[in-house]
């Protein structure tokens, strides 16, 4: 990025900066949307194709789902912007607690 001109005091410069920033954000959202559609098509193809076993398909679909969640959080929910540190902390804390809970229940059931 360049220098932040959003508080320069010049309305014309502020407008140009906002237009450039909005165009860049829209381009990144469009690219991530296309990537998510592509990942969804890969998942559908993996399930549709009979050459892949279930032991391969399930981890691949879970991996593709995790990648899509990351795209949605960072590009569609704007978590890549400044000022979202507290929600990010709570979100990752919740994910950690959920993973630990799942691990605990799987461990209890398998023992």
N, C-alpha and C positions, 0 to 999 in steps of 0.2 A: 504494500500500500504506500501511498505517498503521505504528505503532510496533511493533517486533519484541518481543513479550512472551514469547518462547520460553524465556528464561532469567530469569524474574521471581522464581523461588523459590516461587511459588504453584502447586501442582499442578493446582488447578481452572482457573486462568487459563491455564496451559500446555496443558491438555487442550482447552479451548475454542478457543485459538489454532490448535492442530493440526487440530481438526475443521474450522474455518473454512478453513484453508489447504488441507487435503485436498479439501474440497468445491469450492473454487475451481480447484484443479488438475484435478480430475475433470471439471468443467464445460468447461475449456479443452481437455482431451483429447477430449471428446465433440464439441465444436464443430469441432475440427480434423479429427477422423475423418469427420464429415459433409461437411466441405469437400473432403476427399480423395476420398470416394465421388463427390461431385458433379463434381470435376475428372476422375475416371476416366470417368464417364458422358459428359462433354463429349468426351473423347478417343475413346471408342467411337463416338459420334455423328459426329464428324468423319471417321472412317475409313469408317463405314457409309454416309454420305451421298455420293452421286455428284456433287454440285454442287461439291465442293472438289477442287482439284488437289493433286498430290503435293508441289508446291513450297510450298503453304500448310500442308498437313497435317503434314509432318515438323517444321518449326520450332515449330508450335503444340504438338505432342506433346512435343517436347524441353523447351519452356518449362513445360508442365504437369508434366512429370517433375521438373524442377528445383524447382518450387514444392512438390511433394509431398515431395521429399527434405528440403527446409527444414522443412516441417511435422513430418516424422518425427524429424528431429534435435532440434528445439527443444521439441516437446511430448511425444513418446513416449520419447525418450531423455534428456529432462530437461536438455538443454544450456542452457536458459534460467535454470537455477538457479545460485547462486553455488558456487564450488569446482570448476567444470569448465573453468577457463581453460587448463590445460595440454593436456587432450585436444582442446579446441577449436583451440588453436594447431597441434597436430600434424595434426589433420584438415584444416584449411585449408591448411597447408603441403603436405600430400599432394595436395590438389586442385590447388594451384598447379603443383606438379611434373608432375602428370598432364596438365594443360592445356598446359603448355609442351612436354611430350614430344609430345603430339598435334599441336600447332602445328608443331613441328620436323619430324615425319614427313610431315605434309601438305605443308609447304613443300618438302621434299626430293623428294617424289613428283611434285609439280606442276611443278617446275623441270626 
